[in-house]
Amino acid sequence: MKRRSVVSMLALLLAATAAVAQTVEVDRGIPPYTRGAMVSGNLSSVGSDTMNNLLTLWGEAFARLYPTVRIQVEGKGSSTAPPALIAGTAQLGPMSREMKAEELDAIEKKYGYRPIQIRAALDVLAVYVNKDNPIASLSLPEVDAIFSKTRKQGFPNDITTWGQLGLKGEWSGRPLSMFGRNAASGTYGYFKEHVLAKGDFKDTVKEQPGSASVVQGVTEDKFAIGYSGIGYRTSGVRALPLAAKLGGQPMEPSYENALSNKYPLARYLYIYVLRDPRRPMDPLVKEFLTLVLSREGQEVVVKDGFLPLPAAVAAEELAKLK
């Protein structure tokens, strides 16, 4: 593998720093929220850990407007959302990946119709290293060779040390310490599909129950690397620019690159809900989702460190509520 020059490394580090400093603003084409008819009752959300803080913040904003609504949020992984919708223990099923065909089929078998998918926010799945790690960027084949024992992205060698990635001095012989999510996580599933090309994780990856735990592990271990949503970035880690192919142009995990699909791991965050097509949507669920897709709701997205929807996408999702 070609060694990265000091000049190129510094240039990429400066670019990444500039990207982090950029202020993300909500599209002014998204209209502000207008309070509808008073709603009340219990609203339960079960699903994505990545979206746990988002649902909590949206819930708090909603409860301020509708104080008789009681909201419960449980985030144990995206794979817990479909069973909760099927069992009727949740009206909201947040997921950081799209539902699989078998999950959709199971819901249709129970209710006779499929759930409605609402795109609620944008995310970039980031590959994090410790803030003191000097590496400038990685390609997806290299990331695959770090985390996977099958290397379906085609990198010729297993990567186990930082020296194999061109780092010198104290880094050269140090093994990589890998942090990831558990199998219940939508982030785990997304990473497995889009980075590992549906290959197998190494047994040495330290699986964590939550996104924050991954970032915490990388913060505390100087030689660690991990993956998590951009909303969990802290000052203790760096989110690396990534290239889709070996030798390709690394792209920063920025809002602009997510919108243009230049960053290879940009994704939507979803909320799945049930709605009998023969009947109007539950007023409580409809009002909550209307808030999520409003200017105020997307400002919550920015507050939580994720990326807001473009106005055109928000309008498409609002139309699904009618």
Steps between C-alpha positions, in 0.01 A plus 500: 500500500627849416615708793307823548722806483523736798372783282189312389433385855516857631277625221235240576517567872449872441210429266339270755539763772338761277209266428433447871498876551230557237160600633213285378175692453147376444368555148290818513255336263379278785198674657478560875275281711141609551332340798200294402205377698582405858604137527561285806589146596805275506761493225762227499817474290704179478798453271827658398762584761655747253173695504436468872606856584313635196173336604549622857556860389209491256288352779594779740415766241168328426412468868553873551233565238270218610552458876243221534703271272725246672794383290721196558819439299694173494809467281650151493563469128317531170414131488276547805270742311311256272408256783378792713279626218366149445429450870337843528737605780622801299345743252840627384773273364819704450764322289845600375458264204213408273278212602594166352258317271427237765419771757260671260341165417448420869318829557286450190414148613380635837309807381433450130704805402858622515630777727561854382866600483575860601844645431560706816862616474829451319805333652850419391635180648845603619819302551656642816858499627641650817563875481876437530513260206686664207343294219344726235244279326400147405334325208207262544713201389747587778220535756367164385843344547514647852159376618430195284652154478353444153631820325232502230600852396812345349785637711783245464615481862351482846569830681588453865752777583514875448834459325322323214309825447819703470541625857852524643671515837305379801205417273674270256479175697190571703194282428169659413237476772160477327171618648161434338132446567312182583287305254172660617624835372398651167843664488656154527283379212571807285875473559496127425319559170672813374854461638543124543298428181293260715816328622576387854637708786820393673448330833728761659261791438378624838122512461330779694135535605478864392643760265635712785689198634685461170614863505592473868713194427690680224543804725658294777721281278762692303542216251129434445272536198122474492186590307191692609259770387633854464265621773722327756822679406684655794821696550678175592477350151545589133263394223721399207450604137419185302558398138262256335788323323867441566686797353178702472440850630424498875186694582426673828191392700336839439141608432588608148659165419205314650252693283707441187567132586874564468559365851463122459318428826221760496159365601152599611364439846144368493188481711261218407135523598188295440205643313201313367463642147122492544511733801659832599830489684489501880478876584764471772751328271420737213551810714830370637635425152382839378715659770798279405475615138457869587770765527500464878527122473794522263667754728491223763685281248778760474508546877561127541791504255323335206412653162164656403288397204486711184166678465397286202549178697315638804208593273491149351486346846232742621283395206503142633316615813190620314 
